[in-house]
Amino acid sequence: MKMTKKWAMLAILMVALLTLGLSACGPTDAEPDPDPEPADPSDPSDDDDEEPGELPRLTIAVATEAQGTDPQQVSTVMSTVHQLIFTPPMSMGLENDEVLPWGASQVEVSDDGLEWRFTYDPSVTFHNGKPVTAEAAKASVERYNVTGPYLSDYDSVVEMEVDGDVLTFRLSDPTPALVPIFGTTYGAPVEAEAAEEMGEEMFNREAIGSGPFSVVEWMDGSHILMERNEDYKDFLPFVENNGPLHFSEVMVRFIPEAFTRVQEIRAGNVDMMLDVPGESLDELREDPNIDIHEYLNSNVRHMQMNVERFPFDDKAVREAVALVFDRDEIMTGVGGVIEPVYGLIGPAMLNHDPDAETAFAAEWSHDADGARQILEDAGWEEGSDGIMVKDGERLSFTLVFAGDNAIDTRAAPIIQDQLARAGMDADLREYETAYTRELIRDADFDMILRNWSWIDPGGVWYYGLHSSASLAPWSAPDLDEMLDEVLFIADDVERMNAWTAIAERVWEDVPIVPLWSDRLFTATRSDLTGFTMSVSGTMYYNDLRKE
């Protein structure tokens, strides 16, 4: 099943919600739904007769171990784990062009875009049996504003008010960036009282949400085991099952070796495999017991240079580096599982500007001769070993990449060779993703192959470029102002143009070089039916069954 992005529809949605003042919601008393589908999840169905002991286990293989189970304590939401433990209040639908109820029973947006109203059904409970009330959802956001990894997410919220089952967010400005927050597990209610009682460390190991599964055990380096939430209930309108899922338990196995993951799914030891490596696609596609599902990731893999360190304190070196990368050669080398990118906003992200992308590509496409000329003009000369030298120092540095990422592992030697051909000596250093984040946070690197993945560019580049962010090794005062302003631009075209201007400003100093977006693949055993995935890779497990 090949999925195609339709981001233009979400742009239309944003304008409709935040400029024209339309509402997106579930059925209301004032405007009843004439043909309600699916059936009320509180109604009995045949699936209610399923007993946990009669249901199979679902086993999922992933490459990277979760940072934690609490989405309010991790910098990366691992959807495979977090979406099973938590349920966001709303969904953007399968095409990312709607605002639909998910954990909340109803979602409404005011005409001016300054109020979001979520109605909670008191029959929905956390894993410990406490009801997910509007007050509990408010307490969860209050906790996020203290412990969350991205504390500016709710900056535009000036008031949260609870009135019975309704939680209302009042905003200072229309804020498009809230849509993907409310629509992912970053915005999902956590049981804040339990988090306080358990302590942050324990809660991050055994977080309590209202999702379809709850944590049983976490074996470091091996797996997380979760058991079925017998009281699960949601309000997704495009699925058949809004109650407990069709598995007694789910085991998410951490298998960093791509070859092992492939062998495990082919042998039937796992039912679903994320992070399918490009070199294994043909093998898996030829297997009649395997189905492949594809989507374009909303990320921009990029090269970050530490402008405070030699040799990247020299802008000429950074400009030369930018011209060294042959993205087409990299794409071929990794098996075609990437799409070259030259701007900050990848084609699967909101506010992508195709015209700007074309312009950036024209200016910064691969030009090895141009790169050498820049270096020579800046006083660099070729040494006896082919590496450029200036004032007795070789153009040598370390290049860090994530060894637990299959694409990075294959791309890094290709990049190293491209740099060498331009007279640059890159010493490859391979670490786990978690450690590379620490290096970025401490600005303890020369050059690092870095990744952010988020639908909204404000959730990526604000934290990667703003001076207030701990993950921004380079920033500039004028760029801070641009980033502060773009978050609250409601008009989609105006916002796109603002992001293009930000990309132009970044290219002026060249602290980073955008390289590609990932094409991601999920493999499932053919006996799994009801697989449902959005165009951005969000998985909905409601109707998934093992035949």
Beta strands, then each sheet from edge to edge (+ up, - down):
strand 1: 57-62
strand 2: 90-91
strand 3: 100-101
strand 4: 106-109
strand 5: 115-119
strand 6: 157-163
strand 7: 166-171
strand 8: 213-219
strand 9: 223-228
strand 10: 249-254
strand 11: 272-273
strand 12: 290-296
strand 13: 301-305
strand 14: 338-340
strand 15: 381-382
strand 16: 388-390
strand 17: 393-394
strand 18: 396-402
strand 19: 425-431
strand 20: 447-450
strand 21: 512-525
strand 22: 528-529
strand 23: 532-533
strand 24: 539-540
strand 25: 545-546
sheet 1: 8+ 9- 10+ 1+ 11+ 21- 12+
sheet 2: 8+ 9- 10+ 1+ 11+ 21- 13+ 20- 18- 19-
sheet 3: 8+ 9- 10+ 1+ 11+ 21- 14+
sheet 4: 2+ 3-
sheet 5: 4+ 5- 7+ 6-
sheet 6: 15+ 16- 17+
sheet 7: 22+ 25-
sheet 8: 23+ 24-
end
